[in-house]
């Protein structure tokens, strides 16, 4: 059996490749060659650009495969090129195609649904958000090829993926601040925002379940995320616990906590429903979230991004501590002024009546 993994050297790909090797596949990875990986068994490396039809065809020639997992490049282009080359095509997309996640202020009077299921509205308007529109178009191209008999197709919608080898490792925002000796941290809205993420090995596990169950997974689209949902504050505290660090949190309203944006991811709930992949494919986390975060922290302590390098640029985190201190100091001063404004409240009594005598319609408090 022959398998092709388009990508294969990022956060999730190596786990998919290793899983295919264990299943007895002869595996080839198709990538640009900017990141190389060593695997536990022989893996063919095909170097080329998976973003364009001509370079995909040039790199692959007439080759065919028993299964193709497309994790990188342009999914809609690969969807077309792979027709007739494989009976099984698994495409990796993202949750950004959901319209509600793009502009929470435009999500209607009830806001973002929690959780977001696979049948939630997608962005079909390029003027609303072009990138997400192209993601949805790519999914449509895969499913169109499936409907036309080009192959048996499955799509996974990933959340924000974390773990080793991330191009934008959000947890590094917290790790570096601890390494730099920071004691205070801006946290928006009490850190209560819920955001599902996916540890790289867990995401790969879901993909491999689809490899194992092609008849169940055919023509299906699945959200896949870690089982456990935690808040922003809980995530920060898990990272900090690994590094034996305690924070003084400065709790600001999200609209004011602008320096926290790189690690707070927008300040609104982003919770994907993974009940379908659990029900149909039997998904469950292979790495619990506490262990996943420990592994992530230890990886970045051993492989620290270069200050000001590409990973930090991708995070758009300036690590401007003078600015952060100014934000916190001014906010705390303003809070003191606001809290000094007196408020008179009547003593609270619960709303249920307590009559003193039988037959009273109201009690002594008028309830």
N, C-alpha and C positions, 0 to 999 in steps of 0.2 A: 504494500500500500504506500502511496506517495502523497505527501502533504506539502502545501506551500503556505507559508506565513508571510504575508506582506507587512513589513515592519519587523517585529520580532526581537529588537534589541533595546526597547524602551522599558518602562516599568512593568507592564503586564506580559509582553511578548515572551521573555525567557521562560516564564512559568508555563505558558501555552506550549512552547517548543518542547520543554522537558516532559510535559504530559503526553504529547504526541509520540515522543521517543519511547516512553514507557508502554504505550499502546502498540508498539511495533511498527510505527510509520517510518519511512525514509523521508526525512524532513529537509526542505530547502527554505531559507529565509531570503526574502527579496527586500533590500534596503539600499540606501544611498552610500553606505560605507563610512558615514561620519562617526558612528558608534559601533564598535566591534564587541562581540561576546564570545566567551568560551562556553561550550555546553558539555554535558556529561557523556555524550556520544557523538558520532560523526554527523555533522550538519553542513549541508552545502550552502555557501553564501553567494547569492546572485546580486551583483552590484549594478544598480541602475536607478532611474528616477521613477517612482510609482505614481507621479502626479499627472503624467501625460500618456495618451494612448500610444503614440509612436514609440516612446521609450520603454513602455511596458512590453509591447510586441517585440521590440528589438531585443530586449533582455531575455524574454521567455522563449522566443522562437516558436516552434510548433509544439512545445511541451504540454502535456496534460497531467492532471492530478486527481486523486480520489477525493480530496477535500482541500478547500482554499479558505484560509482565515485572513480576512483583510482588516488590518489594524492601523494602517498608515497610508498616506497618499490621498488620492481622490477616490472616494468610494464609488461615486457614480461612474467614473471612468473604468475602474476595475470591474464594476458590475457588467459593463458592456463587453470588455475584452475577454472576460472569463466564460462567457456563454459558449457552450460546446467544448470547453476545456476541462470541466469538472462537473460531476453530478451533485456536488455539495458545496455551498457557498455560505460562509458565516461572515457577516459584516458588523463592524464595531462603529457605532455612532455615539451620540451624546445627548444628554438631557436638555441641552440648550435649545433644542427644537421646540420645546414646550413654550407656548406663547406667554403663559403666566409668569415664567421665570425671567423674561426679558425686561419687562417694564412693570413692576408690581403696581405702580400708580395707575396703570391702564388695564388692570385685571378685573375691573368691574366693581360693583358696590360691596361684594363680600371678600375681595382680595384674592390672594393665592390659595388654591385648594390644598389642604393637607390631609393625607398625602396625595401626590400626583400619580394617577394611574396611567397605563399605556394608552387609554382612549381619551385622555385629556386633550383639549384643542392644541393644535400645532400652529406654528407660524407659516402661513401660506402667502405672506405679503412681503416681497423683497424690499419695499419701502419702509416697512416696520422695522426690520432688521435683516440685512442682506446675508450675513454669515449663517444665521440660524435657518433662513430660507433655503440656503444651499444645502445645509445638513438634511433638511426634510426632503429636498429634491433628490438627494443621494439615496435616501431610504426608498423613495418612490421608484427610483431606477432599479434598485435591487428587486423590489417586489414585482415590478413589471416584468423583469427577466424571468422571475419565478413563474408568474402567471402564463408566460409564453412558452414554458417548458425548457428554459435555458439551463436550469439547475434547481435543486431543492435548497431554498434560502431561509436563513434565520438572521435577525438583527438584534443586537444588544445595544441598549442605551446606557452608557456609562454616566456616573456622576463625576464629581471631582475625584480623581484617583490620587492616592497618596502611597508613599513607600519609597524604596530606593529608586534612583535614576530618574527622578522627576525633572522636567525642564523648568517647572515653576513650583518648587517645594514649599508650600504654604507654611508648613511647620518650622521651616528654617527662620521665619520671621520671629518666632518665639525663641528658638534655640539660640540664635545669634544674640538676641538681647540678653539672655541669661549669661552667655559667654562673655559679653561685653560688660557685665556687672550691673545691669539695670535692676533697680529695686521696685520701681513703680511701673505700672502698665495701664494704659487706657483701655477700658473695656466698655463697649457700647451696650446700652439697654440692659445692664446687669449681666451681660454674657448669656442671656436666655435664648438667643436665637438658635433654632434647630436646623441643622444642615446635614443631610445624609451624604456620606462619602463612601469610597470603596477602596479597600486595601488591595494592592496590585495582585497578590496571590489569590485573594477571594474572587476577584473579577475573572482571573484566568480559570479558576475552578468552574465558574458558570459556563464559560465558553466550552470547556472540555465536556461538561454535561451534555451540551448540544451536539458535540461530536459523537458521544456515546448513544444519543437518543434521536437520531435524525428524523424518524417518523413522527415522534411527538413534537419536535421543535420546528418542523417544516412550516413555512409561511407565517411563522410567529415573530412577534416583536416583544422583547422583554426589557423591563427595567431591571438592573442588577446593582445592588448596593449592599453595604454591610448590614447585617441584621439589626444591630443595636444602634439606636438613635441617641446621640448625645448633644448637649448644648455646646456653644462656643466656649463657655467658661470651663465646662468639664473637659473639653479637649485640651485647653491650655493647662489645666491642672494635671492632666495625665502626662503631658510633655514635661511639665515642671517636676513632677514626682520622680520621673526617671533621672532627672538631673539634680535631685535633692535641693530644689529651689522653692522659696516662698515669695509670693508677690504681695505688694500693697496695690490692690486694684483701685483705680480711680474710675468710678462708674459715671459715664456721661450719656445723655440722650444720643441716640445714633446719629441724628442730624448734626450734632456738634463734634462727634468723635472721629473727625476726618483722618487723623494720623493712623487710626486703627484699620482703615479700609483694606490694606494688603492682607491682613490676617483674619479679618472678620467677614470677608466675602459678601459685602453688600448690605448686611444688616437686616435681611429678611429671611423668613423661613423658606427652606428649600428641601422638602422631604419627598422622596420618591417612594412609591408603593412597590415593594418587591414580592408581593404575595403570589403573583402569577408564576414567576420563575420558581418559587418554592413549591407551589402546588403542582406544576406540570413537570418540572425537571428534578425536583427534590433538592433544590439548592439549600445549603446552610453554610455559614462561614466556616472555613477550614482554619482560619487564624482569628481568634477572638480579638476584639478591638483593643483591649489593654495590651496584649502581646504585639499586635500590629503597630501600635504607636511606639512601644519600646524598641522594636526592631527598626522603625523609621528613625527615631532619635539616634540610636547607636550607629546607624549607617551614616548619618550626616555629621556626627561627631568624628567619624573616621574618614569621611570624604567631604570636607568642608567646602562649600561653594566659595569661589574667589570673591572677596569684597569688591563690589561694583562690577562683577563679572556678569556673564549672560544670565545665569539663574536669578541673580538679584534684580537684574534689569527686567526679566520676565515678571517678577513679583511686583515691580513698580513700588518697591519699598526703599525709601531714601535713607532709613536708619538715622534720621536727623534728630538726635536726642535733645539738642538744645530747643528745637521747635516743639517737641513733645512735652518737655518740661514747662515751656511757656504756656502751652495749651492747658496742662494740668493745673499749674499755679493760678492762672487767670480764672479757670473754671471753679476752683475751690474758693477763691476770693468772692466770686459772684454768688456762689452757693451760700456762703456765710451771710451775705447781705439778704438774699431771698429768705433764708431760714430765720432771719431775725425779725421778719414781718410777723406780728402776732396774729394768731387765728383763735377765735373764741368758738368753742364747740360745746354743745350741751352734752351732759353725761349720756352715754349710750345705754339704751335698754332694748332688749330683743322685742320683736314686733308681736309676739303672741300674748293675748290677754291673760291676766291672773285675777279673776273676780274674787272679792272678799266674802260675798254672801251668795247663796243660791238664787238664781233668777236674774242677776245683774246682766244687763245687755252690754255695758261697758265697765271696765275696771277703773281704779283710781287714777290711772294715767290716760284715760280716754280711749283705750284700745278696744 
